[in-house]
């Protein structure tokens, strides 16, 4: 299966590497070009036991691809995981701006129906908001 993971932080990178490790074709996408460049060199920005070896092995075996292009990522994946940060705001609520930015971008480049999974830590009701944001921007039936 082709899987795209948007976001290469603690959640996205670990999920993407593990999906690749079990045999899926995975593309991890991040808007931070330096982070993608470092990952392609085997420089892992987080510590998780065994992660560095899994990432390197799956890049070498071409199961784990890295990109800054959301267009390429959405085109690649049958399933698209949104795994971007949702920092707390001063009032304790969740900042959904990154999730909604990705949802809008996914909608704008999606040319056929996809399974979209919100892997970011979000409050109840966010799935409906993400779906509406994608649908509003989609060029295809969603």
Secondary structure, DSSP 8 states (H G I E B T S, - for coil): -EEEEE--SHHHHHHHHHHHHTT-EEEEE-S-HHHHHHHHTT--SS--TTHHHHHHHHHHTTSEEEES-HHHHHHH-SEEEE-----B-TTS-B--HHHHHHHHHHHHH--S--EEEE-S---TTHHHHHHHHHHHH-SS--
